[in-house]
Amino acid sequence: MNSTPGAVGGQGRLEVRTFRSARYCAITVRMWMQETLLAKKRRGPAPTGKGTQIVVRMHADQLSPLDAWIEAQPEPQPSRPEAIRRLVEEALKAKQS
């Protein structure tokens, strides 16, 4: 294994290692002045709001009337979560009246 140190832009150290089989070569750049941290990528879609998330599991007999209500709405039709928000809002307004 050979190691050849050298300067990279005056800020770091380049180290090239060649292994005996010549198929593998490792290049390492060490930065003295700067440390870079890469954020771990988050899974799933980006958050869209700051509200409290409520997870609800519904059976098919509960979803079919909801889907029918969505189909009856004008374009653009709401998604299931938006439809549930609207229906809850309507129910709470009706209760206050």
Backbone as XML, in Angstrom:
<?xml version="1.0"?>
<chain id="A" units="angstrom">
  <residue number="1" name="MET">
    <atom name="N" x="0.856" y="-1.175" z="0.000"/>
    <atom name="CA" x="0.000" y="0.000" z="0.000"/>
    <atom name="C" x="0.894" y="1.227" z="0.000"/>
  </residue>
  <residue number="2" name="ASN">
    <atom name="N" x="0.644" y="2.157" z="-0.933"/>
    <atom name="CA" x="1.401" y="3.395" z="-1.036"/>
    <atom name="C" x="0.561" y="4.540" z="-0.508"/>
  </residue>
  <residue number="3" name="SER">
    <atom name="N" x="1.196" y="5.522" z="0.104"/>
    <atom name="CA" x="0.493" y="6.689" z="0.612"/>
    <atom name="C" x="1.237" y="7.929" z="0.165"/>
  </residue>
  <residue number="4" name="THR">
    <atom name="N" x="0.528" y="8.875" z="-0.483"/>
    <atom name="CA" x="1.159" y="10.080" z="-0.984"/>
    <atom name="C" x="0.422" y="11.285" z="-0.432"/>
  </residue>
  <residue number="5" name="PRO">
    <atom name="N" x="1.011" y="11.994" z="0.566"/>
    <atom name="CA" x="0.351" y="13.189" z="1.080"/>
    <atom name="C" x="0.623" y="14.379" z="0.170"/>
  </residue>
  <residue number="6" name="GLY">
    <atom name="N" x="-0.302" y="15.323" z="0.118"/>
    <atom name="CA" x="-0.115" y="16.536" z="-0.667"/>
    <atom name="C" x="-1.112" y="17.587" z="-0.248"/>
  </residue>
  <residue number="7" name="ALA">
    <atom name="N" x="-0.880" y="18.850" z="-0.576"/>
    <atom name="CA" x="-1.754" y="19.948" z="-0.180"/>
    <atom name="C" x="-2.873" y="20.106" z="-1.197"/>
  </residue>
  <residue number="8" name="VAL">
    <atom name="N" x="-4.058" y="20.441" z="-0.713"/>
    <atom name="CA" x="-5.203" y="20.707" z="-1.573"/>
    <atom name="C" x="-5.653" y="22.128" z="-1.272"/>
  </residue>
  <residue number="9" name="GLY">
    <atom name="N" x="-5.328" y="23.061" z="-2.143"/>
    <atom name="CA" x="-5.754" y="24.438" z="-1.956"/>
    <atom name="C" x="-5.230" y="25.074" z="-0.692"/>
  </residue>
  <residue number="10" name="GLY">
    <atom name="N" x="-4.217" y="24.526" z="-0.081"/>
    <atom name="CA" x="-3.643" y="25.087" z="1.130"/>
    <atom name="C" x="-4.511" y="24.903" z="2.368"/>
  </residue>
  <residue number="11" name="GLN">
    <atom name="N" x="-5.618" y="24.169" z="2.267"/>
    <atom name="CA" x="-6.518" y="24.046" z="3.408"/>
    <atom name="C" x="-6.605" y="22.639" z="3.958"/>
  </residue>
  <residue number="12" name="GLY">
    <atom name="N" x="-6.174" y="21.693" z="3.227"/>
    <atom name="CA" x="-6.359" y="20.333" z="3.700"/>
    <atom name="C" x="-5.192" y="19.444" z="3.313"/>
  </residue>
  <residue number="13" name="ARG">
    <atom name="N" x="-5.405" y="18.177" z="3.493"/>
    <atom name="CA" x="-4.387" y="17.210" z="3.174"/>
    <atom name="C" x="-5.035" y="16.103" z="2.361"/>
  </residue>
  <residue number="14" name="LEU">
    <atom name="N" x="-4.458" y="15.811" z="1.202"/>
    <atom name="CA" x="-4.977" y="14.774" z="0.335"/>
    <atom name="C" x="-4.142" y="13.538" z="0.536"/>
  </residue>
  <residue number="15" name="GLU">
    <atom name="N" x="-4.816" y="12.453" z="0.770"/>
    <atom name="CA" x="-4.102" y="11.204" z="0.980"/>
    <atom name="C" x="-4.665" y="10.179" z="0.013"/>
  </residue>
  <residue number="16" name="VAL">
    <atom name="N" x="-3.796" y="9.646" z="-0.845"/>
    <atom name="CA" x="-4.214" y="8.655" z="-1.821"/>
    <atom name="C" x="-3.568" y="7.340" z="-1.445"/>
  </residue>
  <residue number="17" name="ARG">
    <atom name="N" x="-4.387" y="6.316" z="-1.326"/>
    <atom name="CA" x="-3.867" y="4.991" z="-0.997"/>
    <atom name="C" x="-4.194" y="4.043" z="-2.132"/>
  </residue>
  <residue number="18" name="THR">
    <atom name="N" x="-3.188" y="3.399" z="-2.651"/>
    <atom name="CA" x="-3.396" y="2.410" z="-3.696"/>
    <atom name="C" x="-3.074" y="1.049" z="-3.112"/>
  </residue>
  <residue number="19" name="PHE">
    <atom name="N" x="-3.995" y="0.143" z="-3.231"/>
    <atom name="CA" x="-3.803" y="-1.181" z="-2.686"/>
    <atom name="C" x="-3.148" y="-2.092" z="-3.725"/>
  </residue>
  <residue number="20" name="ARG">
    <atom name="N" x="-2.634" y="-3.203" z="-3.281"/>
    <atom name="CA" x="-1.864" y="-4.093" z="-4.145"/>
    <atom name="C" x="-2.623" y="-4.533" z="-5.388"/>
  </residue>
  <residue number="21" name="SER">
    <atom name="N" x="-3.874" y="-4.791" z="-5.282"/>
    <atom name="CA" x="-4.614" y="-5.314" z="-6.429"/>
    <atom name="C" x="-4.891" y="-4.250" z="-7.484"/>
  </residue>
  <residue number="22" name="ALA">
    <atom name="N" x="-4.640" y="-2.990" z="-7.195"/>
    <atom name="CA" x="-4.821" y="-1.855" z="-8.096"/>
    <atom name="C" x="-6.276" y="-1.663" z="-8.531"/>
  </residue>
  <residue number="23" name="ARG">
    <atom name="N" x="-7.166" y="-2.490" z="-8.065"/>
    <atom name="CA" x="-8.575" y="-2.295" z="-8.359"/>
    <atom name="C" x="-9.193" y="-1.288" z="-7.395"/>
  </residue>
  <residue number="24" name="TYR">
    <atom name="N" x="-8.621" y="-1.195" z="-6.240"/>
    <atom name="CA" x="-9.189" y="-0.346" z="-5.199"/>
    <atom name="C" x="-8.263" y="0.826" z="-4.919"/>
  </residue>
  <residue number="25" name="CYS">
    <atom name="N" x="-8.843" y="1.991" z="-4.788"/>
    <atom name="CA" x="-8.075" y="3.195" z="-4.476"/>
    <atom name="C" x="-8.919" y="4.020" z="-3.510"/>
  </residue>
  <residue number="26" name="ALA">
    <atom name="N" x="-8.371" y="4.401" z="-2.407"/>
    <atom name="CA" x="-9.086" y="5.201" z="-1.417"/>
    <atom name="C" x="-8.515" y="6.604" z="-1.409"/>
  </residue>
  <residue number="27" name="ILE">
    <atom name="N" x="-9.373" y="7.597" z="-1.533"/>
    <atom name="CA" x="-8.949" y="8.995" z="-1.505"/>
    <atom name="C" x="-9.616" y="9.647" z="-0.303"/>
  </residue>
  <residue number="28" name="THR">
    <atom name="N" x="-8.823" y="10.210" z="0.555"/>
    <atom name="CA" x="-9.321" y="10.854" z="1.757"/>
    <atom name="C" x="-8.841" y="12.301" z="1.762"/>
  </residue>
  <residue number="29" name="VAL">
    <atom name="N" x="-9.740" y="13.234" z="1.965"/>
    <atom name="CA" x="-9.380" y="14.643" z="2.084"/>
    <atom name="C" x="-9.716" y="15.063" z="3.500"/>
  </residue>
  <residue number="30" name="ARG">
    <atom name="N" x="-8.728" y="15.502" z="4.212"/>
    <atom name="CA" x="-8.946" y="15.964" z="5.582"/>
    <atom name="C" x="-8.850" y="17.482" z="5.602"/>
  </residue>
  <residue number="31" name="MET">
    <atom name="N" x="-9.854" y="18.105" z="6.130"/>
    <atom name="CA" x="-9.892" y="19.562" z="6.183"/>
    <atom name="C" x="-9.516" y="20.005" z="7.596"/>
  </residue>
  <residue number="32" name="TRP">
    <atom name="N" x="-8.530" y="20.854" z="7.687"/>
    <atom name="CA" x="-8.087" y="21.345" z="8.989"/>
    <atom name="C" x="-8.944" y="22.507" z="9.466"/>
  </residue>
  <residue number="33" name="MET">
    <atom name="N" x="-9.368" y="23.354" z="8.557"/>
    <atom name="CA" x="-10.047" y="24.578" z="8.934"/>
    <atom name="C" x="-11.573" y="24.421" z="9.013"/>
  </residue>
  <residue number="34" name="GLN">
    <atom name="N" x="-12.093" y="23.392" z="8.412"/>
    <atom name="CA" x="-13.538" y="23.300" z="8.282"/>
    <atom name="C" x="-13.977" y="21.868" z="8.522"/>
  </residue>
  <residue number="35" name="GLU">
    <atom name="N" x="-15.070" y="21.739" z="9.217"/>
    <atom name="CA" x="-15.663" y="20.432" z="9.424"/>
    <atom name="C" x="-17.073" y="20.478" z="8.857"/>
  </residue>
  <residue number="36" name="THR">
    <atom name="N" x="-17.366" y="19.576" z="7.965"/>
    <atom name="CA" x="-18.672" y="19.556" z="7.322"/>
    <atom name="C" x="-19.480" y="18.395" z="7.879"/>
  </residue>
  <residue number="37" name="LEU">
    <atom name="N" x="-20.658" y="18.703" z="8.345"/>
    <atom name="CA" x="-21.561" y="17.676" z="8.833"/>
    <atom name="C" x="-22.730" y="17.582" z="7.865"/>
  </residue>
  <residue number="38" name="LEU">
    <atom name="N" x="-23.017" y="16.393" z="7.402"/>
    <atom name="CA" x="-24.144" y="16.192" z="6.513"/>
    <atom name="C" x="-25.338" y="15.736" z="7.341"/>
  </residue>
  <residue number="39" name="ALA">
    <atom name="N" x="-26.454" y="16.406" z="7.165"/>
    <atom name="CA" x="-27.659" y="16.059" z="7.903"/>
    <atom name="C" x="-28.212" y="14.744" z="7.368"/>
  </residue>
  <residue number="40" name="LYS">
    <atom name="N" x="-28.680" y="13.919" z="8.253"/>
    <atom name="CA" x="-29.274" y="12.653" z="7.851"/>
    <atom name="C" x="-30.616" y="12.945" z="7.187"/>
  </residue>
  <residue number="41" name="LYS">
    <atom name="N" x="-30.826" y="12.339" z="6.020"/>
    <atom name="CA" x="-32.051" y="12.584" z="5.288"/>
    <atom name="C" x="-33.234" y="11.978" z="6.027"/>
  </residue>
  <residue number="42" name="ARG">
    <atom name="N" x="-34.279" y="12.787" z="6.168"/>
    <atom name="CA" x="-35.478" y="12.328" z="6.853"/>
    <atom name="C" x="-36.346" y="11.569" z="5.878"/>
  </residue>
  <residue number="43" name="ARG">
    <atom name="N" x="-37.009" y="10.559" z="6.372"/>
    <atom name="CA" x="-37.898" y="9.773" z="5.541"/>
    <atom name="C" x="-39.274" y="10.411" z="5.507"/>
  </residue>
  <residue number="44" name="GLY">
    <atom name="N" x="-39.994" y="10.155" z="4.432"/>
    <atom name="CA" x="-41.364" y="10.630" z="4.314"/>
    <atom name="C" x="-41.447" y="12.031" z="3.738"/>
  </residue>
  <residue number="45" name="PRO">
    <atom name="N" x="-42.641" y="12.504" z="3.508"/>
    <atom name="CA" x="-42.822" y="13.834" z="2.933"/>
    <atom name="C" x="-42.451" y="14.927" z="3.924"/>
  </residue>
  <residue number="46" name="ALA">
    <atom name="N" x="-42.162" y="16.074" z="3.388"/>
    <atom name="CA" x="-41.815" y="17.219" z="4.230"/>
    <atom name="C" x="-43.044" y="17.650" z="5.028"/>
  </residue>
  <residue number="47" name="PRO">
    <atom name="N" x="-42.850" y="18.063" z="6.263"/>
    <atom name="CA" x="-43.994" y="18.509" z="7.061"/>
    <atom name="C" x="-44.622" y="19.761" z="6.459"/>
  </residue>
  <residue number="48" name="THR">
    <atom name="N" x="-45.942" y="19.851" z="6.478"/>
    <atom name="CA" x="-46.635" y="20.976" z="5.849"/>
    <atom name="C" x="-47.210" y="21.956" z="6.861"/>
  </residue>
  <residue number="49" name="GLY">
    <atom name="N" x="-47.292" y="21.586" z="8.090"/>
    <atom name="CA" x="-47.888" y="22.484" z="9.070"/>
    <atom name="C" x="-47.378" y="22.212" z="10.463"/>
  </residue>
  <residue number="50" name="LYS">
    <atom name="N" x="-47.883" y="22.997" z="11.388"/>
    <atom name="CA" x="-47.434" y="22.870" z="12.768"/>
    <atom name="C" x="-48.548" y="22.398" z="13.685"/>
  </residue>
  <residue number="51" name="GLY">
    <atom name="N" x="-49.625" y="21.892" z="13.104"/>
    <atom name="CA" x="-50.745" y="21.423" z="13.907"/>
    <atom name="C" x="-50.427" y="20.093" z="14.571"/>
  </residue>
  <residue number="52" name="THR">
    <atom name="N" x="-51.311" y="19.672" z="15.431"/>
    <atom name="CA" x="-51.160" y="18.394" z="16.113"/>
    <atom name="C" x="-51.636" y="17.282" z="15.193"/>
  </residue>
  <residue number="53" name="GLN">
    <atom name="N" x="-50.808" y="16.287" z="15.009"/>
    <atom name="CA" x="-51.168" y="15.168" z="14.150"/>
    <atom name="C" x="-52.060" y="14.202" z="14.918"/>
  </residue>
  <residue number="54" name="ILE">
    <atom name="N" x="-53.158" y="13.824" z="14.282"/>
    <atom name="CA" x="-54.087" y="12.863" z="14.868"/>
    <atom name="C" x="-54.223" y="11.718" z="13.876"/>
  </residue>
  <residue number="55" name="VAL">
    <atom name="N" x="-53.911" y="10.522" z="14.313"/>
    <atom name="CA" x="-53.980" y="9.353" z="13.449"/>
    <atom name="C" x="-55.263" y="8.604" z="13.766"/>
  </residue>
  <residue number="56" name="VAL">
    <atom name="N" x="-56.067" y="8.362" z="12.733"/>
    <atom name="CA" x="-57.350" y="7.695" z="12.904"/>
    <atom name="C" x="-57.404" y="6.505" z="11.952"/>
  </residue>
  <residue number="57" name="ARG">
    <atom name="N" x="-57.808" y="5.371" z="12.461"/>
    <atom name="CA" x="-58.001" y="4.188" z="11.626"/>
    <atom name="C" x="-59.504" y="4.018" z="11.411"/>
  </residue>
  <residue number="58" name="MET">
    <atom name="N" x="-59.898" y="3.884" z="10.133"/>
    <atom name="CA" x="-61.316" y="3.774" z="9.814"/>
    <atom name="C" x="-61.569" y="2.496" z="9.021"/>
  </residue>
  <residue number="59" name="HIS">
    <atom name="N" x="-62.733" y="1.895" z="9.250"/>
    <atom name="CA" x="-63.127" y="0.688" z="8.531"/>
    <atom name="C" x="-63.774" y="1.067" z="7.198"/>
  </residue>
  <residue number="60" name="ALA">
    <atom name="N" x="-63.914" y="0.078" z="6.329"/>
    <atom name="CA" x="-64.476" y="0.308" z="4.995"/>
    <atom name="C" x="-65.891" y="0.873" z="5.063"/>
  </residue>
  <residue number="61" name="ASP">
    <atom name="N" x="-66.698" y="0.414" z="6.028"/>
    <atom name="CA" x="-68.066" y="0.922" z="6.140"/>
    <atom name="C" x="-68.105" y="2.385" z="6.589"/>
  </residue>
  <residue number="62" name="GLN">
    <atom name="N" x="-67.028" y="2.875" z="7.174"/>
    <atom name="CA" x="-66.933" y="4.299" z="7.526"/>
    <atom name="C" x="-66.346" y="5.102" z="6.374"/>
  </residue>
  <residue number="63" name="LEU">
    <atom name="N" x="-65.468" y="4.489" z="5.594"/>
    <atom name="CA" x="-64.820" y="5.199" z="4.496"/>
    <atom name="C" x="-65.731" y="5.391" z="3.287"/>
  </residue>
  <residue number="64" name="SER">
    <atom name="N" x="-66.626" y="4.440" z="3.038"/>
    <atom name="CA" x="-67.464" y="4.555" z="1.833"/>
    <atom name="C" x="-68.365" y="5.799" z="1.868"/>
  </residue>
  <residue number="65" name="PRO">
    <atom name="N" x="-69.024" y="6.162" z="2.984"/>
    <atom name="CA" x="-69.782" y="7.420" z="2.988"/>
    <atom name="C" x="-68.868" y="8.644" z="2.857"/>
  </residue>
  <residue number="66" name="LEU">
    <atom name="N" x="-67.681" y="8.565" z="3.429"/>
    <atom name="CA" x="-66.728" y="9.673" z="3.295"/>
    <atom name="C" x="-66.320" y="9.848" z="1.844"/>
  </residue>
  <residue number="67" name="ASP">
    <atom name="N" x="-66.006" y="8.743" z="1.167"/>
    <atom name="CA" x="-65.623" y="8.815" z="-0.248"/>
    <atom name="C" x="-66.778" y="9.325" z="-1.103"/>
  </residue>
  <residue number="68" name="ALA">
    <atom name="N" x="-68.012" y="8.935" z="-0.764"/>
    <atom name="CA" x="-69.178" y="9.429" z="-1.497"/>
    <atom name="C" x="-69.326" y="10.937" z="-1.301"/>
  </residue>
  <residue number="69" name="TRP">
    <atom name="N" x="-69.096" y="11.425" z="-0.090"/>
    <atom name="CA" x="-69.160" y="12.868" z="0.173"/>
    <atom name="C" x="-68.095" y="13.612" z="-0.634"/>
  </residue>
  <residue number="70" name="ILE">
    <atom name="N" x="-66.896" y="13.033" z="-0.702"/>
    <atom name="CA" x="-65.810" y="13.646" z="-1.477"/>
    <atom name="C" x="-66.195" y="13.724" z="-2.950"/>
  </residue>
  <residue number="71" name="GLU">
    <atom name="N" x="-66.788" y="12.656" z="-3.488"/>
    <atom name="CA" x="-67.191" y="12.634" z="-4.899"/>
    <atom name="C" x="-68.252" y="13.691" z="-5.195"/>
  </residue>
  <residue number="72" name="ALA">
    <atom name="N" x="-69.080" y="14.017" z="-4.211"/>
    <atom name="CA" x="-70.140" y="15.006" z="-4.410"/>
    <atom name="C" x="-69.625" y="16.443" z="-4.367"/>
  </residue>
  <residue number="73" name="GLN">
    <atom name="N" x="-68.387" y="16.650" z="-3.944"/>
    <atom name="CA" x="-67.810" y="17.990" z="-3.831"/>
    <atom name="C" x="-67.339" y="18.486" z="-5.200"/>
  </residue>
  <residue number="74" name="PRO">
    <atom name="N" x="-67.393" y="19.812" z="-5.419"/>
    <atom name="CA" x="-66.920" y="20.355" z="-6.698"/>
    <atom name="C" x="-65.390" y="20.247" z="-6.806"/>
  </residue>
  <residue number="75" name="GLU">
    <atom name="N" x="-64.923" y="20.344" z="-8.028"/>
    <atom name="CA" x="-63.468" y="20.294" z="-8.269"/>
    <atom name="C" x="-62.832" y="21.552" z="-7.704"/>
  </residue>
  <residue number="76" name="PRO">
    <atom name="N" x="-61.667" y="21.517" z="-7.185"/>
    <atom name="CA" x="-60.867" y="20.338" z="-6.895"/>
    <atom name="C" x="-61.408" y="19.630" z="-5.654"/>
  </residue>
  <residue number="77" name="GLN">
    <atom name="N" x="-61.602" y="18.346" z="-5.780"/>
    <atom name="CA" x="-62.149" y="17.570" z="-4.677"/>
    <atom name="C" x="-61.128" y="17.457" z="-3.552"/>
  </residue>
  <residue number="78" name="PRO">
    <atom name="N" x="-61.590" y="17.519" z="-2.319"/>
    <atom name="CA" x="-60.651" y="17.439" z="-1.191"/>
    <atom name="C" x="-60.109" y="16.016" z="-1.020"/>
  </residue>
  <residue number="79" name="SER">
    <atom name="N" x="-58.956" y="15.929" z="-0.412"/>
    <atom name="CA" x="-58.400" y="14.630" z="-0.046"/>
    <atom name="C" x="-59.173" y="14.103" z="1.164"/>
  </residue>
  <residue number="80" name="ARG">
    <atom name="N" x="-58.933" y="12.882" z="1.539"/>
    <atom name="CA" x="-59.619" y="12.337" z="2.722"/>
    <atom name="C" x="-59.330" y="13.146" z="3.980"/>
  </residue>
  <residue number="81" name="PRO">
    <atom name="N" x="-58.052" y="13.480" z="4.258"/>
    <atom name="CA" x="-57.805" y="14.284" z="5.471"/>
    <atom name="C" x="-58.508" y="15.639" z="5.432"/>
  </residue>
  <residue number="82" name="GLU">
    <atom name="N" x="-58.481" y="16.297" z="4.255"/>
    <atom name="CA" x="-59.144" y="17.595" z="4.141"/>
    <atom name="C" x="-60.655" y="17.444" z="4.287"/>
  </residue>
  <residue number="83" name="ALA">
    <atom name="N" x="-61.216" y="16.369" z="3.744"/>
    <atom name="CA" x="-62.650" y="16.126" z="3.873"/>
    <atom name="C" x="-63.026" y="15.933" z="5.336"/>
  </residue>
  <residue number="84" name="ILE">
    <atom name="N" x="-62.225" y="15.197" z="6.070"/>
    <atom name="CA" x="-62.495" y="14.993" z="7.498"/>
    <atom name="C" x="-62.423" y="16.318" z="8.244"/>
  </residue>
  <residue number="85" name="ARG">
    <atom name="N" x="-61.435" y="17.157" z="7.912"/>
    <atom name="CA" x="-61.334" y="18.480" z="8.556"/>
    <atom name="C" x="-62.602" y="19.294" z="8.308"/>
  </residue>
  <residue number="86" name="ARG">
    <atom name="N" x="-63.048" y="19.316" z="7.033"/>
    <atom name="CA" x="-64.242" y="20.104" z="6.691"/>
    <atom name="C" x="-65.485" y="19.577" z="7.399"/>
  </residue>
  <residue number="87" name="LEU">
    <atom name="N" x="-65.651" y="18.274" z="7.433"/>
    <atom name="CA" x="-66.829" y="17.689" z="8.078"/>
    <atom name="C" x="-66.832" y="17.950" z="9.580"/>
  </residue>
  <residue number="88" name="VAL">
    <atom name="N" x="-65.679" y="17.871" z="10.208"/>
    <atom name="CA" x="-65.602" y="18.163" z="11.645"/>
    <atom name="C" x="-65.927" y="19.635" z="11.887"/>
  </residue>
  <residue number="89" name="GLU">
    <atom name="N" x="-65.409" y="20.514" z="11.031"/>
    <atom name="CA" x="-65.692" y="21.943" z="11.169"/>
    <atom name="C" x="-67.188" y="22.225" z="11.012"/>
  </residue>
  <residue number="90" name="GLU">
    <atom name="N" x="-67.812" y="21.594" z="10.003"/>
    <atom name="CA" x="-69.254" y="21.771" z="9.803"/>
    <atom name="C" x="-70.044" y="21.254" z="11.004"/>
  </residue>
  <residue number="91" name="ALA">
    <atom name="N" x="-69.662" y="20.109" z="11.533"/>
    <atom name="CA" x="-70.360" y="19.522" z="12.675"/>
    <atom name="C" x="-70.231" y="20.424" z="13.911"/>
  </residue>
  <residue number="92" name="LEU">
    <atom name="N" x="-69.066" y="21.008" z="14.115"/>
    <atom name="CA" x="-68.873" y="21.876" z="15.276"/>
    <atom name="C" x="-69.645" y="23.186" z="15.118"/>
  </residue>
  <residue number="93" name="LYS">
    <atom name="N" x="-69.723" y="23.723" z="13.903"/>
    <atom name="CA" x="-70.517" y="24.933" z="13.668"/>
    <atom name="C" x="-71.996" y="24.659" z="13.892"/>
  </residue>
  <residue number="94" name="ALA">
    <atom name="N" x="-72.479" y="23.502" z="13.427"/>
    <atom name="CA" x="-73.896" y="23.153" z="13.586"/>
    <atom name="C" x="-74.240" y="22.965" z="15.069"/>
  </residue>
  <residue number="95" name="LYS">
    <atom name="N" x="-73.297" y="22.442" z="15.829"/>
    <atom name="CA" x="-73.554" y="22.216" z="17.248"/>
    <atom name="C" x="-73.640" y="23.549" z="17.999"/>
  </residue>
  <residue number="96" name="GLN">
    <atom name="N" x="-72.861" y="24.542" z="17.571"/>
    <atom name="CA" x="-72.860" y="25.845" z="18.239"/>
    <atom name="C" x="-74.137" y="26.633" z="17.937"/>
  </residue>
  <residue number="97" name="SER">
    <atom name="N" x="-74.767" y="26.375" z="16.813"/>
    <atom name="CA" x="-75.977" y="27.126" z="16.418"/>
    <atom name="C" x="-77.202" y="26.669" z="17.137"/>
  </residue>
</chain>
